[in-house]
Amino acid sequence: MTVTASEVAVLPSVTLPWAEEIVRQHRPKPAGGERGYRLYHECLRWEFGFCCAFCLLHEVDLAAYEIVGTALFHAEHFRLRSKDPGALNRYSNCFYTCCFCNTSRGKAPNEDSLGRSLLEPTTRVWSEAFHLVDDELRARDPGDGDAAYTALAYDLGDPRKTRRRRARREYIEKRVKFLSETRGAEDELVTFAIKMSGDDEAIKWARERANKFKEMRRLATDDLLRFRAVPRDRPTSCRCGHNGHHRLPHVLSQQTSRLVD
Amino acid sequence: MALGVAEVEVSRRLLIVEDEERSREALASMLKRRGYEVQTASNGATSVRRAGRGSASVVLMDLVLGNGMDGIEAARLIQRHNPLTAFIVITAHRHEESYHARAKQHKLRIEAWVDKPLDDVDQLLPIIEKALRKVELLAHLERVRVKEEPLDSLSYLRALADFDPSIRGLANEVRDELVGSEAGAGEQEAIMQIRSEIDGLYDEFWRLVGPDSDPAHLARLRERLRELQNQEADIVEQHAEARFSFDPSQGRQLIEETRRRLGGK
């Protein structure tokens, strides 16, 4: 989706599990050292559309958790560093994850004792494995052991995630509903004022009402702009050395809508 | 060393927005003599244009301006395009509630409300300096967020305050502004305790899970985990609402009242 300069891509009320595998666009220069993978951070933010690769929460969803004062998103090593030391700074092994997914998995292995394997969204279509039920991301098929193990390892049912997802849905739906119901309200009030010509009290009421609608529509729009898919602090450069691929992944951009800033 | 905060380049340019020419020029001249680079604007629209060119770090704003746009509206538009800008309101209407309410509603970064007429321009200097220092710190944080993630702004502020105690008060103020909430240290501490217990439960869960594990014990762990996660969400969500301006119940009321008057349309 192309967004013009004055337009902002706004997140959907509910981010549906990706309908395709995520195809990595970034090819950062390999980093070395104990914490070299941190240098991929900008690439990872763009690569996964500023969303957790596993639970799909966006950075803006977790903004309320800033009061805790700890980092909200991390680089997750899909292949554990302890099992595969070479995976530490391998870009394809790094995924952008929220602090909750990152913590819950901890050192859970890629394959559990029942032979179930963890899934990741560059090799598995997320919507085939997971779906949303009452704002909770769950394994779609209880018989799909890999999806069940992934949901367990990343604790996709963590209520902190479900409640943030619900909060976004409700915030956006209420504002969109108001904007949609009041589209044309000011025109209607102008028509009313014309019809009431001579009745100063009615005209004054209509003018005040029209101003009130204008103000509340603006507040609702400002709130929606908080859900911008590309945050204001988006990285303008990354380790790839160019920014031609600084765009949202297709699986997210096709779910966004446009709003004029 | 102050972690390079002092080295961050933020303009020391001020913008004075005042419709009364004599006051405007007098204040500009006095501030220029004290070493600031000063721009002026006589109305809201001009101030938004001047600030839009991205220069002034601090705006000294009168509230009652000509040409239909008052100081709060002008500040809102300026802040929308330059979120780091700080405002010092200089007004004869300092005690009018409606201005404060709108400033709060738009989350304007107002450093101080100063009475007009100004008795002594020097009373402004510490306020201007503090506002400039805050803008510097915020600008620095923005750069850190972009360059050095995953250290987020708040943990960076905490590290900054620990490293350089002389700016601890300022760092805490900026943190409160960034968070935009009344969350106190007690709540943060409560969350950190909850997180610590959650981490312990995850560790225990992954240590025990396997073919020989006791399902009842694992279920109890999960139950306690859910309880703690909900507790944390309860604390955080008390502050989440404060980030939004639109009140859906007021919107609903407005629609219904208007419909009644317009005859059920």
Interface residues (C-beta under 8 A of the other chain):
Chain A: R38 H41 E42 R45 A63 A64 Y65 E66 I67 V68 G69 T70 A71 L72 F73 H74 A75 T103 S104 G106 K107 A108 D112 S113 L114 D155 D158 P159 R160 R163 R164 A167 Y171 K174 R175 F178 E181 T182 A185 E188 L189 F192 W205 R209 K212 F213 M216 L219 A220 D222 D223 R226 R232 D233 P235 T236
Chain B: P83 Q105 E142 R145 V146 E149 P150 L151 D152 S153 L154 S155 L157 R158 R175 L178 V179 S181 A183 E187 Q188 I191 M192 R195 I198 D199 Y202 D203 W206 V209 G210 P211 L225 R226 Q229 N230 E232 A233 V236 E237 H239 A240 R243 F244 S245 F246 P248 Q250 G251 R252 L254 I255 T258 R261 L262 K265
